[in-house]
Amino acid sequence: MEIEIKSKEPKPLLKRTEVIGRIAFQGATPTKKETVAAIAKAMKAKQELVIVRRIETAYGDQSGRVLAYVYDDKATLDKLEHEYVKKKHGEKKTELAAEEKKEETSEKKPAEEEKPAEKKDEKPAVEEKKTEPATEEKKEETSEKKPADEKKKA
């Protein structure tokens, strides 16, 4: 894969450089990660500061146009780019968040294992109590309805 930088336009208010380039490749279109690595190398920047916005190719053509942003610092990138864009570029924060979730679930599992054991003991006792009063209530309801129905008919 070869990359040729066509233009570099600094955007000082956004603290980034807009890079437009031409990319030549063999086979399938390169992934964003591969393109980020090539642009970072060409611009002499860190890969974590490069965001590829677009890779446009024509049908059957082995080359394409690339639009990328090279940020001056990580704080600006975090402030300006959307979360879904950062996820597409394999942001490390999402990986750390996933590890934290795994740790939380592993901590919750022992507590959850104790609770079902207690619930199993309670369920049969509760069910037996419910079945007996329920039949008595039904009998009372049917006896109450009969006199009311007779009054309406008369």
PyRosetta script that sets phi, psi and omega in degrees:
from pyrosetta import init, pose_from_sequence

init()
pose = pose_from_sequence("MEIEIKSKEPKPLLKRTEVIGRIAFQGATPTKKETVAAIAKAMKAKQELVIVRRIETAYGDQSGRVLAYVYDDKATLDKLEHEYVKKKHGEKKTELAAEEKKEETSEKKPAEEEKPAEKKDEKPAVEEKKTEPATEEKKEETSEKKPADEKKKA")
pose.set_psi(1, 130.4)
pose.set_omega(1, 178.2)
pose.set_phi(2, -119.7)
pose.set_psi(2, 143.1)
pose.set_omega(2, 177.6)
pose.set_phi(3, -126.3)
pose.set_psi(3, 137.3)
pose.set_omega(3, 178.1)
pose.set_phi(4, -123.3)
pose.set_psi(4, 120.1)
pose.set_omega(4, -179.9)
pose.set_phi(5, -80.4)
pose.set_psi(5, 118.2)
pose.set_omega(5, 179.7)
pose.set_phi(6, -86.0)
pose.set_psi(6, -42.4)
pose.set_omega(6, 179.5)
pose.set_phi(7, -149.9)
pose.set_psi(7, 147.4)
pose.set_omega(7, 174.8)
pose.set_phi(8, -126.8)
pose.set_psi(8, 114.5)
pose.set_omega(8, -179.1)
pose.set_phi(9, -117.5)
pose.set_psi(9, 109.8)
pose.set_omega(9, 179.8)
pose.set_phi(10, -70.4)
pose.set_psi(10, 139.5)
pose.set_omega(10, 177.2)
pose.set_phi(11, -121.0)
pose.set_psi(11, 85.8)
pose.set_omega(11, -172.5)
pose.set_phi(12, -63.9)
pose.set_psi(12, -31.9)
pose.set_omega(12, 179.4)
pose.set_phi(13, -68.4)
pose.set_psi(13, -32.0)
pose.set_omega(13, 179.0)
pose.set_phi(14, -95.0)
pose.set_psi(14, -1.9)
pose.set_omega(14, 179.6)
pose.set_phi(15, 54.0)
pose.set_psi(15, 48.6)
pose.set_omega(15, 177.6)
pose.set_phi(16, -151.0)
pose.set_psi(16, 167.0)
pose.set_omega(16, 175.8)
pose.set_phi(17, -119.0)
pose.set_psi(17, 129.2)
pose.set_omega(17, 177.8)
pose.set_phi(18, -88.8)
pose.set_psi(18, 124.4)
pose.set_omega(18, -176.3)
pose.set_phi(19, -116.0)
pose.set_psi(19, 126.5)
pose.set_omega(19, 174.0)
pose.set_phi(20, -117.5)
pose.set_psi(20, 128.8)
pose.set_omega(20, -176.3)
pose.set_phi(21, -143.9)
pose.set_psi(21, 172.2)
pose.set_omega(21, 177.6)
pose.set_phi(22, -114.4)
pose.set_psi(22, 133.1)
pose.set_omega(22, -178.0)
pose.set_phi(23, -120.2)
pose.set_psi(23, 133.0)
pose.set_omega(23, 177.2)
pose.set_phi(24, -115.6)
pose.set_psi(24, 136.3)
pose.set_omega(24, -175.7)
pose.set_phi(25, -149.2)
pose.set_psi(25, 166.4)
pose.set_omega(25, 176.2)
pose.set_phi(26, -114.0)
pose.set_psi(26, 135.2)
pose.set_omega(26, 178.4)
pose.set_phi(27, 82.5)
pose.set_psi(27, -134.6)
pose.set_omega(27, -176.2)
pose.set_phi(28, -73.8)
pose.set_psi(28, 157.6)
pose.set_omega(28, 175.9)
pose.set_phi(29, -61.2)
pose.set_psi(29, 135.1)
pose.set_omega(29, -179.2)
pose.set_phi(30, -63.8)
pose.set_psi(30, 150.8)
pose.set_omega(30, 178.6)
pose.set_phi(31, -73.9)
pose.set_psi(31, 167.7)
pose.set_omega(31, 178.1)
pose.set_phi(32, -62.7)
pose.set_psi(32, -37.6)
pose.set_omega(32, 180.0)
pose.set_phi(33, -63.1)
pose.set_psi(33, -42.5)
pose.set_omega(33, 178.3)
pose.set_phi(34, -65.1)
pose.set_psi(34, -40.7)
pose.set_omega(34, -179.9)
pose.set_phi(35, -67.8)
pose.set_psi(35, -40.0)
pose.set_omega(35, 177.1)
pose.set_phi(36, -59.3)
pose.set_psi(36, -44.5)
pose.set_omega(36, -179.7)
pose.set_phi(37, -62.0)
pose.set_psi(37, -42.2)
pose.set_omega(37, -179.4)
pose.set_phi(38, -67.2)
pose.set_psi(38, -41.8)
pose.set_omega(38, 179.9)
pose.set_phi(39, -69.1)
pose.set_psi(39, -40.8)
pose.set_omega(39, 178.4)
pose.set_phi(40, -60.4)
pose.set_psi(40, -39.9)
pose.set_omega(40, 178.8)
pose.set_phi(41, -67.2)
pose.set_psi(41, -43.1)
pose.set_omega(41, -179.1)
pose.set_phi(42, -68.4)
pose.set_psi(42, -35.1)
pose.set_omega(42, -178.0)
pose.set_phi(43, -92.2)
pose.set_psi(43, -5.3)
pose.set_omega(43, -177.3)
pose.set_phi(44, 55.7)
pose.set_psi(44, 51.7)
pose.set_omega(44, -179.8)
pose.set_phi(45, -127.0)
pose.set_psi(45, 166.0)
pose.set_omega(45, 176.1)
pose.set_phi(46, -74.0)
pose.set_psi(46, 143.9)
pose.set_omega(46, -179.5)
pose.set_phi(47, -63.4)
pose.set_psi(47, -32.0)
pose.set_omega(47, -178.1)
pose.set_phi(48, -69.9)
pose.set_psi(48, -13.9)
pose.set_omega(48, 180.0)
pose.set_phi(49, -98.7)
pose.set_psi(49, 2.8)
pose.set_omega(49, -178.1)
pose.set_phi(50, -106.5)
pose.set_psi(50, 129.5)
pose.set_omega(50, 175.5)
pose.set_phi(51, -122.0)
pose.set_psi(51, 122.0)
pose.set_omega(51, 176.4)
pose.set_phi(52, -91.0)
pose.set_psi(52, 116.8)
pose.set_omega(52, -178.7)
pose.set_phi(53, -87.2)
pose.set_psi(53, -38.0)
pose.set_omega(53, -173.6)
pose.set_phi(54, -149.5)
pose.set_psi(54, 141.0)
pose.set_omega(54, 168.8)
pose.set_phi(55, -128.8)
pose.set_psi(55, 110.4)
pose.set_omega(55, -177.2)
pose.set_phi(56, -110.0)
pose.set_psi(56, 126.7)
pose.set_omega(56, 177.6)
pose.set_phi(57, -127.7)
pose.set_psi(57, 152.4)
pose.set_omega(57, 173.9)
pose.set_phi(58, -90.5)
pose.set_psi(58, 152.8)
pose.set_omega(58, -178.4)
pose.set_phi(59, -57.7)
pose.set_psi(59, 124.5)
pose.set_omega(59, 176.4)
pose.set_phi(60, 78.2)
pose.set_psi(60, -2.2)
pose.set_omega(60, -178.8)
pose.set_phi(61, -88.6)
pose.set_psi(61, 141.9)
pose.set_omega(61, -179.7)
pose.set_phi(62, -96.7)
pose.set_psi(62, 29.8)
pose.set_omega(62, 176.0)
pose.set_phi(63, -148.0)
pose.set_psi(63, 166.1)
pose.set_omega(63, -178.9)
pose.set_phi(64, -160.6)
pose.set_psi(64, 171.6)
pose.set_omega(64, 179.1)
pose.set_phi(65, -103.2)
pose.set_psi(65, 138.4)
pose.set_omega(65, -177.1)
pose.set_phi(66, -123.2)
pose.set_psi(66, 135.0)
pose.set_omega(66, 172.0)
pose.set_phi(67, -117.8)
pose.set_psi(67, 123.9)
pose.set_omega(67, -178.3)
pose.set_phi(68, -139.9)
pose.set_psi(68, 157.6)
pose.set_omega(68, 175.0)
pose.set_phi(69, -118.0)
pose.set_psi(69, 132.7)
pose.set_omega(69, 175.3)
pose.set_phi(70, -113.3)
pose.set_psi(70, 112.3)
pose.set_omega(70, -176.6)
pose.set_phi(71, -85.3)
pose.set_psi(71, 153.3)
pose.set_omega(71, 178.4)
pose.set_phi(72, -74.2)
pose.set_psi(72, -36.1)
pose.set_omega(72, -179.6)
pose.set_phi(73, -149.0)
pose.set_psi(73, 162.9)
pose.set_omega(73, -176.7)
pose.set_phi(74, -65.7)
pose.set_psi(74, -36.9)
pose.set_omega(74, -178.3)
pose.set_phi(75, -62.4)
pose.set_psi(75, -40.1)
pose.set_omega(75, 179.1)
pose.set_phi(76, -67.6)
pose.set_psi(76, -41.6)
pose.set_omega(76, 178.1)
pose.set_phi(77, -59.5)
pose.set_psi(77, -46.5)
pose.set_omega(77, 180.0)
pose.set_phi(78, -62.9)
pose.set_psi(78, -35.5)
pose.set_omega(78, -177.2)
pose.set_phi(79, -74.1)
pose.set_psi(79, -38.0)
pose.set_omega(79, -172.2)
pose.set_phi(80, -94.0)
pose.set_psi(80, -33.4)
pose.set_omega(80, -175.4)
pose.set_phi(81, -86.3)
pose.set_psi(81, 145.6)
pose.set_omega(81, 178.0)
pose.set_phi(82, -73.1)
pose.set_psi(82, 157.2)
pose.set_omega(82, -178.6)
pose.set_phi(83, -61.8)
pose.set_psi(83, -40.7)
pose.set_omega(83, -177.3)
pose.set_phi(84, -65.6)
pose.set_psi(84, -31.1)
pose.set_omega(84, 177.6)
pose.set_phi(85, -69.4)
pose.set_psi(85, -41.7)
pose.set_omega(85, 179.0)
pose.set_phi(86, -65.4)
pose.set_psi(86, -36.4)
pose.set_omega(86, 178.0)
pose.set_phi(87, -64.2)
pose.set_psi(87, -40.3)
pose.set_omega(87, 179.9)
pose.set_phi(88, -63.0)
pose.set_psi(88, -29.0)
pose.set_omega(88, -179.1)
pose.set_phi(89, -93.2)
pose.set_psi(89, 10.2)
pose.set_omega(89, 175.5)
pose.set_phi(90, 69.4)
pose.set_psi(90, 49.3)
pose.set_omega(90, -179.5)
pose.set_phi(91, -60.5)
pose.set_psi(91, 138.7)
pose.set_omega(91, -177.9)
pose.set_phi(92, -69.9)
pose.set_psi(92, -27.3)
pose.set_omega(92, -179.5)
pose.set_phi(93, -61.6)
pose.set_psi(93, -38.9)
pose.set_omega(93, -179.9)
pose.set_phi(94, -67.2)
pose.set_psi(94, -34.8)
pose.set_omega(94, 177.7)
pose.set_phi(95, -66.7)
pose.set_psi(95, -40.9)
pose.set_omega(95, 178.4)
pose.set_phi(96, -66.0)
pose.set_psi(96, -39.2)
pose.set_omega(96, 178.8)
pose.set_phi(97, -64.8)
pose.set_psi(97, -37.7)
pose.set_omega(97, 178.5)
pose.set_phi(98, -65.3)
pose.set_psi(98, -39.4)
pose.set_omega(98, 178.2)
pose.set_phi(99, -65.6)
pose.set_psi(99, -39.2)
pose.set_omega(99, 178.6)
pose.set_phi(100, -64.3)
pose.set_psi(100, -39.6)
pose.set_omega(100, 178.7)
pose.set_phi(101, -64.1)
pose.set_psi(101, -39.6)
pose.set_omega(101, 178.4)
pose.set_phi(102, -62.5)
pose.set_psi(102, -41.0)
pose.set_omega(102, 179.0)
pose.set_phi(103, -64.8)
pose.set_psi(103, -40.5)
pose.set_omega(103, 179.7)
pose.set_phi(104, -64.7)
pose.set_psi(104, -41.8)
pose.set_omega(104, -179.9)
pose.set_phi(105, -68.5)
pose.set_psi(105, -35.2)
pose.set_omega(105, 178.5)
pose.set_phi(106, -68.6)
pose.set_psi(106, -31.7)
pose.set_omega(106, 176.7)
pose.set_phi(107, -72.6)
pose.set_psi(107, -34.1)
pose.set_omega(107, -178.2)
pose.set_phi(108, -75.6)
pose.set_psi(108, -28.9)
pose.set_omega(108, -175.4)
pose.set_phi(109, -58.4)
pose.set_psi(109, -46.8)
pose.set_omega(109, 178.8)
pose.set_phi(110, -61.0)
pose.set_psi(110, -37.7)
pose.set_omega(110, 179.2)
pose.set_phi(111, -67.9)
pose.set_psi(111, -38.2)
pose.set_omega(111, -180.0)
pose.set_phi(112, -69.5)
pose.set_psi(112, -32.3)
pose.set_omega(112, -179.5)
pose.set_phi(113, -66.7)
pose.set_psi(113, -34.1)
pose.set_omega(113, 179.8)
pose.set_phi(114, -71.4)
pose.set_psi(114, -38.8)
pose.set_omega(114, -176.4)
pose.set_phi(115, -64.5)
pose.set_psi(115, -45.8)
pose.set_omega(115, 179.8)
pose.set_phi(116, -60.9)
pose.set_psi(116, -32.5)
pose.set_omega(116, 179.0)
pose.set_phi(117, -64.5)
pose.set_psi(117, -40.6)
pose.set_omega(117, 178.8)
pose.set_phi(118, -68.5)
pose.set_psi(118, -39.3)
pose.set_omega(118, -178.3)
pose.set_phi(119, -66.3)
pose.set_psi(119, -36.1)
pose.set_omega(119, -179.8)
pose.set_phi(120, -61.2)
pose.set_psi(120, -38.4)
pose.set_omega(120, 178.9)
pose.set_phi(121, -67.9)
pose.set_psi(121, -35.1)
pose.set_omega(121, -175.7)
pose.set_phi(122, -78.5)
pose.set_psi(122, -33.6)
pose.set_omega(122, -172.0)
pose.set_phi(123, -60.2)
pose.set_psi(123, -48.7)
pose.set_omega(123, -178.1)
pose.set_phi(124, -61.5)
pose.set_psi(124, -38.4)
pose.set_omega(124, -179.6)
pose.set_phi(125, -65.6)
pose.set_psi(125, -40.4)
pose.set_omega(125, -178.6)
pose.set_phi(126, -68.7)
pose.set_psi(126, -40.6)
pose.set_omega(126, -178.2)
pose.set_phi(127, -65.6)
pose.set_psi(127, -39.1)
pose.set_omega(127, 179.9)
pose.set_phi(128, -64.0)
pose.set_psi(128, -40.4)
pose.set_omega(128, 179.7)
pose.set_phi(129, -66.6)
pose.set_psi(129, -36.6)
pose.set_omega(129, -177.7)
pose.set_phi(130, -70.4)
pose.set_psi(130, -35.7)
pose.set_omega(130, -175.3)
pose.set_phi(131, -69.3)
pose.set_psi(131, -39.0)
pose.set_omega(131, -178.2)
pose.set_phi(132, -66.9)
pose.set_psi(132, -50.6)
pose.set_omega(132, -180.0)
pose.set_phi(133, -67.4)
pose.set_psi(133, -29.1)
pose.set_omega(133, -178.2)
pose.set_phi(134, -63.8)
pose.set_psi(134, -39.9)
pose.set_omega(134, 179.9)
pose.set_phi(135, -69.7)
pose.set_psi(135, -36.9)
pose.set_omega(135, 178.4)
pose.set_phi(136, -66.4)
pose.set_psi(136, -40.3)
pose.set_omega(136, 179.6)
pose.set_phi(137, -63.3)
pose.set_psi(137, -40.3)
pose.set_omega(137, 179.4)
pose.set_phi(138, -62.7)
pose.set_psi(138, -40.7)
pose.set_omega(138, 179.6)
pose.set_phi(139, -63.8)
pose.set_psi(139, -42.0)
pose.set_omega(139, 179.9)
pose.set_phi(140, -64.8)
pose.set_psi(140, -40.6)
pose.set_omega(140, -179.0)
pose.set_phi(141, -64.9)
pose.set_psi(141, -41.7)
pose.set_omega(141, -179.1)
pose.set_phi(142, -68.6)
pose.set_psi(142, -37.1)
pose.set_omega(142, 179.4)
pose.set_phi(143, -70.2)
pose.set_psi(143, -32.7)
pose.set_omega(143, 178.2)
pose.set_phi(144, -70.7)
pose.set_psi(144, -34.2)
pose.set_omega(144, -177.6)
pose.set_phi(145, -72.0)
pose.set_psi(145, -34.9)
pose.set_omega(145, -176.2)
pose.set_phi(146, -61.7)
pose.set_psi(146, -48.8)
pose.set_omega(146, 179.8)
pose.set_phi(147, -65.5)
pose.set_psi(147, -33.9)
pose.set_omega(147, 179.5)
pose.set_phi(148, -67.7)
pose.set_psi(148, -38.9)
pose.set_omega(148, 179.2)
pose.set_phi(149, -66.7)
pose.set_psi(149, -36.5)
pose.set_omega(149, -179.2)
pose.set_phi(150, -68.2)
pose.set_psi(150, -37.6)
pose.set_omega(150, 178.5)
pose.set_phi(151, -64.8)
pose.set_psi(151, -38.7)
pose.set_omega(151, -179.6)
pose.set_phi(152, -67.1)
pose.set_psi(152, -36.2)
pose.set_omega(152, -178.9)
pose.set_phi(153, -70.1)
pose.set_psi(153, -33.6)
pose.set_omega(153, -175.7)
pose.set_phi(154, -78.7)
pose.dump_pdb("model.pdb")
